[in-house]
C-alpha cells in the first residue's frame, strides 16, 4: 500500500514556485519500505524500483528502513518528474475538493534495464 505525503524539508515550502532552498535539504525522491518487504521483493537499499498502480507507473530508488510498517511504502509528492502523482487517483472529495492521493494499492519490482 503506497502512502504519499510530505518530507520534512519540503513541508510548506516550494508549493507554488519550487524555488526555495529547502529542496536542497532533501533533494532525492526515494521510496521508503520496510526490510521485510524489501527482502520479499528482492530489493536492497539503493535499488531502482518500479512502482505500479492501476493508475500509472513511477520509477524510484528504494530506501529500506524501519520507519514504516510491513506492507506500506511511502513516497513524497514533491517531485513531479518522479511520476508518483500518476500512481494515485484523480478523484477528489466532493465537499473539500481534496484529491484522493494519500493511499493507493501498488505493485513493486526491481527495475531492470529494459523496463
N, C-alpha and C positions, 0 to 999 in steps of 0.2 A: 504494500500500500504506500503510494507516494504522498507525502505531506509537503506542501510548499509553504514558504514563509519568508521572513526577512532574516538576514545575517546581522549580527551585532553592529558591524561597521557601516551598514547601509540603512539602518533604521532612521527614518525621517531625513534622509539626505539623498540628493540626486534624483528625487522622484519626478521632477519636472525637466531638468536640464542635463542631469548626469555629468555635470562639470565640476562637482565638488571633489576635494582632496580625499574624502572618505573612501572613494573607490580604490585608492592605492593601499588602504589598510587591509583590505581583504579582496584582492584582485582576481582570485580564481573562482571557478564555479564548480565545486566538487559535488558528487552525490554521496551523501553520508549513509552508511549502512552498518549494521551490527556484524560482528565477526562470525556468528553462526550462519547468517545469510550469505556472507561473503564466501565462506567455506562451501556451503551448499551449491552455490553457483560457479565455483571455481574462480572467484575474483579475489585479487590481492589489492592491498593499498597501492594506489597509483595506477591501477589497471584502467585502460579506457573501456567504458561500458556503453552499451546501447540500452536505452530505456524506452519501452514502447507501451503505449496505451491504445485503446480503441480510437482515440482522437488524433494521435500523432506519434512522432519519434524524436528523441533527443540523444545526443552523444555527449557524455560527460566523463570525468575521471573519478574513480572510486576513492573515497576516504573512509577507511574502516576504523570504527571506534565503538566505544560503549555508550555513547550519548543517546542512542535510540533503542527501543525495544525490538526484539526479533520480529520480522515481518513488516517493519516500517523502513522506508528510505526517505531521506529529506534532501531537498534542494531549494535554493532561493529562486525567486522570480525576478531578480535584479538584472540579469544579463540576457537581453533579448536574443543575442546571437546563439545562445546555447540551445534554443528550441524548447526549453522546459515549458513555456506557456502554451506550446502546441499540444502538450500532453493532456491538458485539462479541458474541461467542458466549456462551451460558450454560454451556457445557461447562467442566468442571474436571478437573484431573489426578486420576487415581484413587488415587494414593498420598498426595499432599500436599494435595489439595483446592484447590490454587491455580487461580484462574479463568484461562480461556484468553482474556485480554483484551489481550495485547501486540501482535498483528499481525492485521489484517483487510483484505481487499480492499475498496476503496471506489471510488465514482464522485464526481467533483466537478463543480459547475456554479455560476456566479454565481447568487445568489438574486434572483429577480425579485419585484416587489411582490405578485403574486397566487400565489406559491409556497406 
